[in-house]
Amino acid sequence: MGDPRRQDARMTDGIVSRRIGIAVALLGVAAVGVTAMLLSPWLGPGSLALLFILPVMIAAARGGLVAGLVAAGGGAVAFNFFVIEPRFTLRIADPDNVATTLVLLLVAGAVSQLAGRLRAAREAAEALAADQRRLAMLERAMTDAGDQGAALALLIDAVTTAFAVDAAALGEPDIAVAAPLDRAAGEWALANGEPAGRGSGVIDSADRLYWPVVAGGERVALIALSRVDGTPPVPAGRRSLIRGMIAAAAQTIGRLRLAEQQAAIREERRRSELGAALLSSVGHDLRTPLTVILGEGRALAGGGTIVAEAQRLARRIDNLLGMARVEGGAVAVAIEPVDLTDAVASVLDDAAGMLAGRDVTVTIAPDAPLVQADPGLLHHVLLNLIDNAAKFSGGPIAIVVEGAVLTVSDAGPGIPAGHEDDVFTRFRRFAGSDRDGGSGLGLAIVRAFSQAFGARVTAANRPGGGAIFTVGFRIA
């Protein structure tokens, strides 16, 4: 929190400086007056008048314009008292000396103003240099901030020290419980990304000044500043300092957030690579014993059930290996003209076991064109679409080819509204829908392999119930 005693101390220092300047002015004028009186036998009034410019310059430089004007006025009086005849009175006998005194007063006043302005300019330059040092120190300190909280704490400490104010970092919940005017100022600042409240020109009647911290286009915090005496917390001439301080904090917070995002991306990539390696390893390890089981099942009388289940497991393993290839970017594509009639027939032959006893209708337009596809990947796509329809629907399955578009529809429960695209996300399943149960890989493989050979696959609900999956091909 800010210490109001610091502001009082600065005001006291200014008063003391002016008082010292006035004292210097009076003592200097007295000393020059005595000196002028001693030199009067050898120097004329015009020359002696120049001596009185010296205390004016010294007083103005030490105590500012007020001290300089005191020295100018005192010098004119002392010049009249010590130098102009009759001496030791304030009367002027010679009219020429009246002009000399007036010229001295005017010159001394002008010198006082010039010296005061130079002093003010020097003080302003020193204040600017001090603010730049404060900003540089804050920027250096920000490099050690480990999180957003630490960056905001450094900002609050720097603002409190630089402006001698009470300061705090607020969030939207803090604004919600503030007084009406302060709540309005805080909400305006957050909404517009600009300061509002006391001394800002926007909702000036608020007790505090609210300044947003914007990082990456997001309002991450709100800095609230106030003074005990109710004066504006940030003078207009020092707005650049607080803007620089808040910009330094915002840049640091943005850097920290970017680092967190990059770390999350690296971790996600590591997990994906690990998952792909695991899928590939498991798939390859299962394929050899599964081949043996298939061979033995075909050799056994009445081994149809064994063969059917082994084939179902083989499809799961193919999906595992396919996903591993997708994740590893190792999907090899050999695009060539493909007859969808042949492709559908080949898939139905391989899926005969799972479709035994099912009502499957196939409608292929006589003028269906050849399409561009990878035959092996297309086989996996169609097999997974038919497997999905058979798994989640006990009713009929319809396969239709018209033009360069193939659809597979079923009479199952369909897809939850609004999640038609989510069904293609790996490991994503929806209770009571076409994705309830299963491994959650089949439709992800469909989307990935279709994209690999340039096809587009979508999912939707049929008006009469069930789901329909559409694959749009490029004509060969």
C-alpha positions in Angstrom: 0.0 0.0 0.0 1.1 3.6 -0.5 2.4 5.8 2.3 0.7 9.3 2.2 3.6 10.6 4.4 5.8 10.4 1.3 3.7 12.9 -0.5 3.7 15.2 2.6 7.5 14.9 2.8 7.8 16.0 -0.8 5.5 19.0 -0.2 7.6 19.9 2.9 10.8 19.6 0.8 9.4 22.1 -1.7 8.4 24.6 1.0 11.8 24.3 2.7 13.5 24.8 -0.7 11.5 28.0 -1.3 12.2 29.3 2.2 15.9 28.7 1.8 15.8 30.4 -1.6 14.1 33.5 0.0 16.7 33.5 2.8 19.5 33.3 0.2 17.8 36.2 -1.7 17.6 38.5 1.4 21.1 37.7 2.6 22.6 38.1 -0.9 20.8 41.4 -1.4 22.1 42.6 2.0 25.7 41.5 1.2 25.6 43.1 -2.3 24.1 46.3 -0.8 27.0 46.6 1.7 29.5 45.8 -1.1 28.0 48.4 -3.4 28.1 51.0 -0.7 31.8 50.3 -0.1 32.6 50.5 -3.8 30.4 53.6 -4.5 33.4 56.0 -4.2 35.0 54.3 -7.3 32.0 53.1 -9.3 28.9 54.8 -10.6 25.2 53.8 -9.9 24.9 52.1 -13.3 27.9 49.8 -12.7 26.8 49.1 -9.1 23.3 48.2 -10.3 24.7 45.2 -12.1 25.9 43.7 -8.8 22.3 43.2 -7.7 21.7 40.8 -10.6 23.9 38.2 -8.9 21.7 37.5 -5.8 18.7 37.3 -8.2 20.3 34.6 -10.2 21.5 32.6 -7.2 18.1 32.9 -5.4 16.1 31.9 -8.4 18.4 28.9 -9.1 18.1 27.8 -5.4 14.5 28.6 -4.6 12.7 29.1 -7.9 10.7 32.0 -9.3 9.4 33.3 -6.0 12.8 33.5 -4.4 14.1 35.3 -7.6 11.4 37.9 -7.5 12.1 38.5 -3.8 15.7 39.1 -4.7 14.7 41.4 -7.5 12.5 43.5 -5.3 14.9 43.5 -2.4 17.7 44.4 -4.8 15.9 47.4 -6.1 15.2 48.6 -2.5 18.8 47.9 -1.4 20.1 49.8 -4.4 18.0 52.8 -3.5 19.0 52.5 0.2 22.7 51.9 -0.1 23.7 53.5 -3.4 21.3 56.3 -4.5 21.6 59.7 -2.9 20.5 60.6 -0.3 21.8 57.3 1.1 20.1 55.3 3.9 16.7 56.6 2.8 14.2 55.4 0.2 14.0 58.8 -1.4 15.5 59.5 -4.8 16.8 63.0 -5.4 18.1 62.7 -8.9 15.4 61.7 -11.5 18.0 59.8 -13.5 18.4 57.4 -10.6 14.7 56.7 -10.7 15.2 55.3 -14.2 18.2 53.3 -13.1 16.2 51.8 -10.2 13.3 50.9 -12.5 15.7 49.3 -15.1 17.3 47.3 -12.3 13.9 46.1 -11.1 12.9 45.1 -14.6 16.2 43.4 -15.5 16.2 41.6 -12.1 12.6 40.4 -12.7 13.4 39.1 -16.2 16.6 37.3 -14.9 14.5 35.9 -12.1 12.0 34.4 -14.4 14.6 33.0 -16.7 16.5 31.4 -13.9 13.3 30.0 -12.5 12.3 28.5 -15.8 15.8 27.0 -16.1 15.5 25.5 -12.6 12.0 24.1 -13.5 13.3 22.6 -16.7 16.2 21.0 -14.8 13.9 19.6 -12.2 11.6 18.2 -14.9 14.6 16.6 -16.7 15.7 15.1 -13.4 12.2 13.8 -12.7 12.0 12.3 -16.2 15.4 10.6 -15.7 14.3 9.3 -12.3 11.1 7.9 -13.9 13.1 6.3 -16.6 15.4 4.6 -14.0 12.3 3.4 -12.2 10.9 1.9 -15.4 14.2 0.3 -16.3 14.5 -1.2 -12.8 10.9 -2.6 -13.1 11.7 -4.1 -16.5 14.8 -5.8 -15.1 12.9 -7.2 -12.1 10.2 -8.5 -14.5 12.6 -10.9 -16.1 12.7 -12.8 -12.8 8.9 -13.1 -12.5 7.9 -16.7 -12.5 4.1 -16.3 -12.9 1.4 -13.7 -13.4 0.9 -13.2 -9.7 4.6 -12.3 -9.3 4.5 -9.9 -12.2 1.5 -8.1 -10.8 3.1 -7.9 -7.3 6.2 -6.3 -8.8 4.0 -3.8 -10.7 2.0 -2.9 -7.6 5.2 -2.3 -5.6 6.7 -0.1 -8.4 3.6 2.0 -8.8 3.2 2.4 -5.0 6.8 3.6 -4.7 6.8 5.9 -7.7 3.5 7.7 -7.1 3.1 7.4 -3.3 -0.4 6.0 -3.7 -2.5 3.0 -2.5 -2.5 0.4 -5.2 -4.0 -3.0 -5.7 -4.5 -5.6 -8.5 -8.2 -6.4 -8.9 -10.3 -8.9 -10.8 -13.9 -8.8 -11.9 -15.3 -10.2 -8.6 -13.6 -7.3 -6.8 -15.2 -4.7 -9.1 -18.6 -6.2 -8.6 -18.7 -5.3 -4.9 -17.3 -1.8 -5.3 -19.3 1.4 -4.8 -21.5 2.3 -7.8 -19.2 4.9 -9.4 -16.1 2.8 -8.8 -17.9 -0.3 -10.2 -18.9 1.7 -13.3 -15.3 3.0 -13.7 -13.8 -0.4 -13.3 -16.2 -2.1 -15.7 -15.6 0.7 -18.3 -11.8 0.2 -18.0 -12.1 -3.5 -18.4 -14.5 -3.2 -21.4 -12.4 -0.5 -23.2 -8.9 -1.4 -22.2 -8.3 2.3 -21.2 -8.0 3.9 -17.7 -11.1 5.3 -16.0 -11.9 6.9 -12.7 -10.3 9.6 -10.6 -8.2 12.0 -12.8 -8.7 10.1 -16.0 -11.4 12.2 -17.6 -13.8 9.2 -17.6 -16.1 8.9 -14.5 -13.8 11.3 -12.6 -16.1 11.2 -9.6 -15.0 7.7 -8.7 -12.8 7.4 -5.6 -10.1 5.4 -7.5 -8.3 5.4 -10.8 -8.6 2.1 -12.6 -6.0 1.1 -15.2 -6.3 -2.2 -17.1 -3.5 -4.6 -17.8 -3.9 -6.0 -21.3 -1.8 -9.0 -22.4 -2.3 -10.6 -25.8 -5.6 -8.7 -26.2 -7.0 -10.1 -22.9 -7.7 -8.0 -19.8 -5.8 -10.0 -17.2 -6.1 -7.6 -14.3 -7.2 -4.1 -13.2 -4.9 -1.8 -11.2 -6.7 0.4 -8.8 -4.9 3.5 -7.5 -6.1 6.1 -4.9 -4.8 8.8 -2.5 -6.0 9.4 1.0 -6.6 13.1 0.3 -8.7 12.3 -2.8 -6.4 14.0 -5.3 -5.8 12.3 -8.7 -3.4 9.4 -8.1 -1.4 10.0 -11.4 -0.5 13.5 -12.5 -1.1 14.2 -16.2 2.7 14.8 -16.7 3.5 11.3 -15.4 1.0 9.2 -17.4 3.8 7.9 -19.6 5.5 6.3 -16.6 2.5 4.3 -15.4 1.7 3.4 -19.0 5.3 2.1 -19.4 5.1 0.2 -16.1 1.8 -1.5 -17.0 3.1 -2.3 -20.5 6.2 -4.0 -18.9 3.9 -6.1 -16.7 1.6 -6.9 -19.6 4.6 -7.9 -21.8 5.9 -10.2 -19.0 2.5 -11.8 -18.5 2.2 -12.3 -22.2 5.6 -14.0 -22.3 4.8 -16.2 -19.3 1.5 -17.3 -20.9 3.2 -18.0 -24.2 5.8 -20.1 -22.4 3.0 -22.0 -20.7 1.2 -22.6 -24.0 4.4 -23.8 -25.6 5.1 -26.2 -22.7 1.5 -27.5 -23.0 2.0 -28.1 -26.7 5.3 -29.9 -26.1 3.6 -32.1 -23.4 0.7 -32.8 -25.7 3.1 -33.7 -28.5 5.1 -36.0 -26.1 1.9 -37.7 -25.0 0.8 -38.2 -28.6 4.1 -39.6 -29.6 4.0 -42.0 -26.6 0.5 -43.0 -27.4 1.3 -43.6 -31.1 4.3 -45.7 -30.1 2.2 -47.7 -27.6 -0.6 -48.2 -30.2 1.9 -49.4 -32.8 3.6 -51.8 -30.3 0.4 -53.3 -29.0 -0.9 -53.7 -32.6 2.1 -55.5 -33.9 2.4 -57.7 -30.8 -1.2 -58.9 -31.2 -1.1 -59.4 -34.9 1.1 -62.6 -34.9 -1.0 -64.6 -32.3 -4.2 -63.4 -34.0 -3.0 -64.8 -37.4 -2.5 -68.2 -35.7 -6.0 -68.1 -34.2 -7.5 -67.3 -37.6 -5.7 -70.2 -39.2 -6.7 -72.7 -36.5 -10.3 -71.4 -36.5 -10.7 -72.0 -40.2 -9.2 -75.5 -39.8 -11.7 -76.5 -37.1 -15.2 -77.8 -37.9 -17.7 -75.3 -36.6 -15.0 -72.7 -36.0 -17.0 -69.9 -37.6 -17.6 -68.1 -34.4 -13.8 -68.2 -33.6 -13.1 -66.8 -37.1 -15.7 -64.1 -36.8 -14.5 -62.9 -33.5 -10.8 -63.1 -34.6 -11.7 -61.0 -37.7 -13.4 -58.4 -35.4 -10.3 -58.3 -33.3 -8.2 -58.0 -36.5 -10.2 -54.9 -37.4 -9.5 -53.4 -34.0 -5.8 -54.0 -34.4 -5.9 -52.5 -37.9 -7.5 -49.4 -36.3 -4.7 -49.3 -33.7 -2.0 -49.5 -36.3 -3.8 -47.0 -38.6 -4.1 -44.5 -35.8 -0.4 -45.0 -34.9 0.4 -44.3 -38.6 -1.8 -41.2 -38.6 -0.3 -39.8 -35.3 3.2 -40.5 -36.6 2.6 -38.9 -39.9 3.5 -42.2 -41.7 0.3 -42.7 -43.7 1.6 -43.7 -47.2 -0.8 -42.6 -50.0 -1.0 -44.0 -53.5 -3.9 -42.3 -55.3 -5.3 -43.9 -58.4 -8.6 -44.1 -60.2 -11.0 -46.4 -58.2 -14.3 -48.0 -59.2 -16.6 -47.6 -56.1 -18.6 -50.6 -57.3 -15.5 -52.8 -56.9 -14.5 -51.1 -53.6 -17.9 -51.7 -52.0 -18.0 -55.3 -53.2 -14.6 -56.0 -51.7 -15.5 -54.5 -48.4 -18.8 -56.4 -48.2 -16.9 -59.6 -48.8 -14.6 -58.9 -45.9 -17.5 -57.9 -43.7 -19.6 -60.9 -44.5 -19.2 -62.3 -41.0 -20.3 -59.2 -39.2 -23.2 -58.6 -41.6 -24.5 -62.2 -41.4 -28.3 -62.1 -41.0 -28.4 -58.2 -41.4 -30.5 -56.4 -43.9 -28.0 -54.6 -46.1 -29.0 -52.8 -49.3 -26.6 -51.5 -51.9 -27.6 -49.0 -54.5 -25.0 -47.9 -57.1 -25.9 -45.5 -59.9 -25.0 -47.0 -63.3 -23.2 -43.8 -64.3 -21.1 -43.6 -61.1 -17.7 -42.2 -62.2 -14.2 -43.4 -61.2 -12.9 -41.5 -58.2 -9.5 -40.6 -56.9 -8.5 -42.6 -53.8 -6.0 -44.9 -52.3 -7.5 -48.4 -52.6 -6.0 -49.6 -49.3 -7.0 -46.6 -47.3 -10.5 -46.5 -48.9 -11.0 -50.1 -47.9 -10.3 -49.2 -44.3 -12.7 -46.2 -44.5 -15.6 -48.2 -45.9 -15.0 -51.1 -43.5 -15.1 -48.8 -40.5 -18.2 -47.1 -41.7 -20.0 -50.4 -42.2 -18.6 -51.7 -38.9 -20.0 -48.6 -37.1 -23.4 -49.0 -38.7 -23.5 -52.7 -37.8 -22.3 -52.1 -34.3 -24.8 -49.4 -33.2 -27.8 -50.3 -35.2 -29.9 -53.5 -35.2 -31.9 -52.3 -38.2 -31.2 -52.1 -41.9 -28.0 -50.7 -43.4 -28.0 -48.8 -46.7 -25.0 -48.1 -48.9 -25.6 -45.7 -51.8 -23.3 -44.5 -54.5 -24.5 -41.6 -56.6 -22.1 -39.6 -58.6 -18.8 -39.1 -56.7 -20.6 -39.4 -53.3 -21.0 -42.6 -51.2 -23.3 -42.8 -48.1 -23.6 -45.3 -45.4 -26.8 -45.0 -43.3 -28.3 -46.9 -40.4 -31.4 -47.0 -38.3 -29.7 -46.5 -34.9 -30.2 -43.8 -32.3 -28.3 -41.2 -34.3 -25.9 -38.5 -33.1 -26.6 -35.9 -30.4 -27.5 -32.6 -32.0 -24.5 -30.3 -32.4 -21.9 -33.1 -32.1 -22.0 -34.3 -35.7 -18.4 -33.4 -36.3 -17.2 -34.5 -32.8 -17.9 -38.2 -33.7 -14.7 -38.1 -35.8 -12.6 -37.2 -32.7 -10.5 -40.2 -31.5 -11.7 -41.9 -28.3 -14.8 -39.7 -28.3 -18.1 -41.6 -27.5 -21.6 -40.4 -26.8 -24.0 -42.2 -24.6 -27.2 -43.2 -26.3 -25.8 -42.5 -29.8 -23.9 -44.0 -32.6 -20.7 -43.6 -30.6 -21.8 -45.3 -27.3 -19.2 -48.0 -26.7 -16.5 -49.2 -29.0 -12.8 -48.1 -29.0 -13.5 -44.6 -30.3 -11.0 -45.1 -33.1 -13.0 -46.3 -36.1 -14.5 -43.0 -37.2 -11.3 -41.1 -36.4 -9.6 -43.4 -38.8 -12.3 -42.7 -41.4 -11.7 -39.0 -41.2 -7.9 -39.2 -41.2 -7.7 -41.7 -44.1 -10.3 -39.8 -46.2 -8.4 -36.6 -45.8 -5.2 -38.4 -46.8 -6.5 -39.2 -50.3 -8.5 -35.9 -50.7 -12.0 -37.0 -49.8 -14.4 -35.3 -47.4 -16.4 -37.2 -44.9 -19.3 -35.8 -42.8 -21.9 -37.1 -40.4 -25.6 -36.2 -39.9 -28.9 -37.5 -38.6 -31.4 -39.0 -41.0 -34.9 -37.3 -40.9 -36.5 -40.7 -40.2 -34.0 -41.7 -37.5 -30.5 -43.1 -37.5 -27.2 -41.7 -38.8 -25.9 -41.1 -42.3 -22.2 -40.8 -43.1 -21.3 -39.2 -46.4 -17.9 -39.5 -48.3 -17.4 -37.0 -51.1 -14.6 -38.0 -53.6 -12.8 -36.2 -56.3 -13.6 -37.5 -59.8 -10.7 -39.2 -61.5 
